[in-house]
Amino acid sequence: MRNYLKLIGLVAIFAMVLVACGGDDDGSDSTEAAPDTTEAAPDTTEAPDETTTTAVDDGGDDGDEMGDNPLADYGEDPNAADPALVAKALGPVTPSDDASWNIILASIARAGQDIDQATIDTAMDCWANQECDTGSGGELVMGYADGGGDSVNVWRGVSHMEAILQALTYPEIGTIVSTAANFEQDPAVHEQGIRFLVQRGVDFIVGYPDFGVALSGVIAEAEAAGIPYLSFSAGYVGLPGQDGALVPGEDYTSVIGEDLCALGESFADVLNTGIGEGEAGMLGGTPGNALTLGWQQCAVDALSDTVTLVNPPADENSTTGDTYWVNTFALDAVRGLLTTNPEVRGWAYEYSDGLFTALQAYDELGIPVENLTIALRTDEQTLFCDWAERGEPTYNIFYSAGGNFQSRTAVTAAMLALQGAEVPGQVVVPHVMRQVTADDCDPDRVNAVVSGTSLVPNAVLEVMYGG
C-alpha cells in the first residue's frame, strides 16, 4: 500500500482535478482548537488592511513571483482557494508563514466541492463505518485516529467528516480506516486505536492526540513503521520542552494548528480589556492536552495584575478547569466556581457550546450575566443565539474560529509529505478574535452545535444531523 512512487505519476494526471467544493446541551457536542496570529482586541471586527487570501512566494530562488503556484509539482494549487471559503473558515486573518499558508490554501481549494449524491453517500458510509472503500480504486489507505468520536461530540464528528471529504478529492486514496477513543480516560484505549491503524497498514494517520505525551510511544511506533502521523487542532504530542514530548517535524510529521501562545495571549487581552479589574475563570478539555495547556500557560502569564484567576493551574505543566470537552462537566466546573466566586466577570475556554451549557449555572444560582466577558475559540450557534436572546448589553463574547477544517489541511499535508514535499513541523493556522453580534446567530443552522465556520457543505450536514 505504500507505493509512494506511483503517487508522482498519479498526481501528474490529477494535478488539475479539483473536486468542487456547522446538539444538545447534554455533553454530545463540540470541542475546538485555537488560533494563532494577530492580536485579539475585543473590538476587532474588521480585517486588517494587509489581509490576503492569495498564495505568496515560496521564498525559493527559482524566479517564482506572487501568483505562481509553489505546489504545482505536487498536484496542489493554493491560488485556487475560494476567498469566501478562506474567510468563512478563518475570519479576517493575516496569513501565517508562506510554507504554512500555501498548504492551508491548498487544502481549502479542495473544499470548494460541488458535492453530488454519490459523493455524499460515500462520505456517509466512511463516517458511519470503521473502514470504507472510496470507490476510486486508489492504493493508499488513510488512517483517522480520534481521541473523541462522532457519537460523543459534534465538533469531533464534523472534523472527521471534513477529513473524509478531503480524502475523497484524492483518487489516490482508495480506503479510509477510522478509530475513536470516545474520550475514554484510560490512555491505553487511545493507544490501541493508533496501534490498530499501524497494524492495518495505513499509509498515513490524521488525528487528535487527546493525551499528548502519553501517546508518544505509539506515535513514534507509527513513524518508525514509515507511517506519517499528522495531528490537527494544535494537537502536539507534548508541548515543546515538555518532558517526554515528541518534536513535530522530527519525531512525527507535523502538527496543524494555531500558535497556542498567541491564542492564549489573545484570550488574556480580551479578558484584560473586558474585565478591567475583577475575577476570571478558565476551562479546558482533556487533562494536560496540548491545546489547552498551550494557551493556558500563556494566558496566565498575560493576564493583567488587576485580573485575578479564581482557578489557577497547579503548576506550569498542568491544565485547569478540565472538562474533557463534555458539556455536563463544563456545567459542573462553572457551578462549582460560581458557588465560591459569584463575582467572576470573565471566562476563557476553547469550546463555545460547552460554555452554553455551563451558563445554566448562572440561572440556577440566580446570578445575572451582567458585566461578563467571554473569550472562546469555537463558534457553535447555541451560545451565540442564547447571547442574542438574553439581550444583556454588558455581556460580551469574543471568538476565533471552529477550526474543523484543520483536519482537511492535515490530509493535504500528508499527501504532500508522501510525495517528498517539504511540510513544516508546524503548519501554523492564523487566528483573529471577533466580537459576537446578532448576525452570528443562525436560526436556520442544520444543527446549532455545528460551528458556523465549518466547511462541510449543508447538503452533507443535513444527512449527518438533519433527521
Secondary structure by P-SEA (a helix, b strand, c coil): cccccaaaaaaaaaccccccccccccccccccccccccccccccccccccccccccccccccccccccccccccccccccccaaaaaaaccccccccaaaaaaaaaaaaaacccccaaaaaaaaaaaacccccccccccbbbbbbbcccccccaaaaaaaaaaaaaaaacccccbbbbbbccccccaaaaaaaaaaaaaaccccccccccccccaaaaaaaaaaacbbbbbcccccccccccccccccccccccccccaaaaaaaaaaaaaaaaacbbbbbbbbcccccaaaaaaaaaaaaaccccccccccccccccccccccccaaaaaaaaaaaaaccccccccccccaaaaaaaaaaaaaaccccccbbbbbccccaaaaaaaaaaccccbbbbbcccccaaaaaaaaaaaaaaaccccccccbbbbbbbbbcccccccccccccccccccccaaaaaaaccc
